[in-house]
Amino acid sequence: MKARKHKSLDELSSEEVVRACEENYILFWTYVGKSPNAEFSDDRGIMQCITGLSQDVFNVVLKCNLELETIDSRIDDAIKYFRSRRISLLWHTGLLSEPKDIGKYLEARGFPHDYDLKAMAVDLDSIDDSFDSSEGVAVKSVIEYHESKSWAECLASSWESPIETVPWMLNNAYFNPSIEKGIEKSLPRRMYLGVLEGKPVSASMLVWNDEIAGLEMVGTIPSARGMGGGTAIVKAALSDASSMGFKFVVVLSTIEGVKLYEKCGFKTYGKLPEYWMNFNNSQP
């Protein structure tokens, strides 16, 4: 299916690209949170997705819009809830959040500015059209249950995720297309599995709406890094995005992932700040 006519990167300011990265990230978590095994809410100015998994990247405050008169009480209420769940999480404070200095309110409660994700994008018209496989890595589209299981195991290994991550993913339709049949329409994502010498080595996902396409959940198992698995699955996703009519693809990258994306033509346009909160060992 051909997507709408999309803008090119040349038509966007750096701030608009960063906003597109954030919007795609929120789109991803919105769909993840629709599963019964996750909790998505946008209530009283705080948008969040909580999975309950014991790894901060799976519990996120995506954005907030808080009034100065109530900001202290709303943050305190949120912290009280996170503490009751005994989870660690990431609180993002990007361009879509208000007030712009919300970070100082989090720091005042003992949660430092922990990290910045890099907001990156690639112009699909500027990259090599061949998209040939990297160093013998075959890329499969994930459709069946066993493919979803291999994808989840691969990502969990890549991210050093807790053991419960794989069964949790297999019970969430956004990570397991084989249980998508009960949903009224197909979910806007494609999952890619990189295979080297018969072994799954890399995983990624392309997520989109009418305006934006972006990469999410990208990883390569430690023993296969530097062998082309990451490049292969990113290029496969870019090829599909191009065929769907998109002019560019966005990604929020860790520091470790920047070199991979630069190799695939991505450039950095800004950042998404985040604050780390750990309530795993909190007392009630």
N, C-alpha and C positions, 0 to 999 in steps of 0.2 A: 504494500500500500504506500503510495507516494504521500509524503508529508506536505504541509503547507510550504509556501515560499518563505524561506528564512533569511534573516539578516546575516551579513558577513561580519567578521571581526572588525574589519575596517570601518564599519558603520557604528561601532560601539566604543564608548569611552572605557578606560580601565575600570572605573567604578561600576559601570554596567556589566562588565565581564565578571567582576567579583560577585555582584548581586546574582548573576546567572549561576555561578558556582554554588552559592548558598541556596538558591531556589531549587536547584536540582537535588542537592543534599536533603532538603526538607521533603521534596517529593518522594525520594527513596524511603525515608523514615516514615512518612505518612502511610505508604503501602505496607511496610513491615508491621506497623502498629495496628493494622486492621485485622491481623490474625488474632484468634483467641488466646494465643500464648504470649502476647505482647500488649502493652498499654500505651495508646497514643491519646494525648489530651491537649487542648488549646483552651485553657480556662483561666480567667481573671488575669490575662496578660502574659501568661507563660505557656509556651508550646514545648512539649517534651515527648519523648518516646522512651519507655522503660521496658526492658526485656527481663530484668532480674538476673541475667547472667553475671557471673562474678568477674567481669572485665569491663573497665570503664568505657571502652569504645562502643559497647552495646547498650549504654544507658546515657541519653543525651538530652540536654536542654538545647533546643534548636534556635530559638529566638525568644525575645520578650518585648513587651510594650507596656511599660509601667509608669504610672503617674508619680511625680515626686512626693505627693502627699501620702502615698501608700506603699512606696517602694520598699521601705525597711520592713514593714510587716509582711508584705508578699514574699520577699526573699526569705525571711525567717520562717514563714509557713512552709515554703518549699523545702527548706533545709530540714525542718522537723519531719516532713514526709519522707525525704530521702534517708534520714537517719533511722526512721521506723522500718524501712525496707532493708537496711543494712547492705547498701550497695555502694559501689564507687561509680562516679559518672563524670562526664565532661559537660561543662556549661559554656556554650559558645556565645560570643559577644561580637557579632559581625555587623555589617552595614544595615541589616534588616532589624536590628534591635534598637530600642529606645529605653532610657536615654543613652546617648553615645558614651557617657562615662560610667556605665553600669559596672564596669570592672572594679572601680574603686569601692563599690558597696560590697562586692564579693571579697576583695582583699581585706576589707575591714573586719570580715568574719573569719579570717584565717585561711582563705583559699587564694593562693597566689596565681598570677598569670603564668600558666605552666608551659604553654606551647603555642606556636602559630602554624596552622596548616597553610600551605602555599596554594593560592588560587591560580590555576593554570588553564590555558585553553590552546587549541590548535586549529588553524585554518585548514579545512579539509581540501581546499583547492591548491594549497601550497605544498602538499606532501606527495611522495611517490605513489603513483597509481597502481603499482604492481602488487603491493601488499603480499609479497611472497613469504612463505613460512621461514622462520628463523632457525637456522642450524638444525634442521630435521625435526622441529617441533610441529606436530599435527594439532590442529585446533578443532574441537568438537563443540557443537551446540548442545546444551543440556536440555533434555526433554524427559527421559525416562528416570525412574526411581534410582536405579543403580548409578546413573550419571550424576544425579543430584547428590547422592551419597559420596561419590568420589570428589565432587566439587566441594562439598562441605568439609570433608576430611582434609582436602588440600588447603583450603583457606584457613582452617583451624590450625593446621601445622604451620602455615606461613606466619600467622599472627600470634602463635604460641598461646592459643585460646584454651580455656578450661575444657575438660573432657565432656561436659554436658552441652557444649556448643553444637556438636554435630547432631544429636537427636533433637535438640531444640530447633535447629534449622530445618530438619526434615519434617517437622510438624508445622512449619510456617509456609504457606503457599507461595510467598514471594521468593523463597529459596528452593522450592521443590515444585517444579511445573507439573509433576505427575499427580499432584492433589489439587490442581487448579480447576478441575472439571466442574466443581460445584459453584464456581464464580460465574456471574452473568456474562462477563466479557473478559477477553485475554488481558492479563496484566502487562503494563507497558515496560517490559524489560526483556533482555536476552542475556543468557548466562553462557560463558565460554570456559572450556576446560582444555588446558594445554597438556599434551601427552608426548613424552620423550621416551623412545625405546620401550613403548608399551606401558609406561608408568605415568600416572597423573602428576604433573609438576607445577601447574599454575592455574589460577582461577581469576575470573573477572566478570563484571556485569555492566551492561549498557542500560541506562534508565532514561526515559524521555517523556515529554508531554508535547503539546502542539508547537512549542516555541524553542525548547532547550533539550539537548541530549548531553548526557554526562556519564563518566565512568564511576563506578562504585565497587567496593569490595574486591580490590586487586591484590593479589599476593602470589608469591612463588615459594615453594618449600625450600628450607635452608640448603639442603644438599644439591639443589639444582640451580642455584642463583648464578648468574653470569653465563648461562647456557642458552639463552634466547627464549626461555619460556614466557617471561613477562612481555617481551617485545611482540611475540606472536599473538598473544591474546589481546593486547592493546590494538595491534594493527587490524585484527579481525573485527573488533568492535568499531573501529574508525571506518572500515570499509562498509559495514552495514549501515552506519549512520549516514554516510555519504549516499548510499543507494536509496535511503529513505528521504533524501532531499535536504538534510541538514547541511549547513555551511561550516559549522564549527562544533567542537566537542569540548566540554569543560571537565575539570577534575580538581578535587581538593587533595593535595598530596602531602604526605609526611616528608620530612627532610630526606629520609632514606630513599624515597621514591622519585625525587626530582630528576636524577640522572636518567632513569628509565624514560620518563615522560619527555625530557629534552631530546633524547635519542629518537623519539617518535614524532618530534616536531613541535611539542608544546612549549609555550612561553609563560613566564610568570607575570601576573597582572596585579597581584596584591596578596592579602592574607586574610585568614579567619582566625582570630584569637580564641583561645579556649582556657578555661580554668578547671583544674582537677579537684574533685571532691571525693574523699575516701571515707565511707561510713561502714566499711566491712566489719570493723571491730568496735563500732560505736555501742555505747551502753544505752538502753532504752531511756 
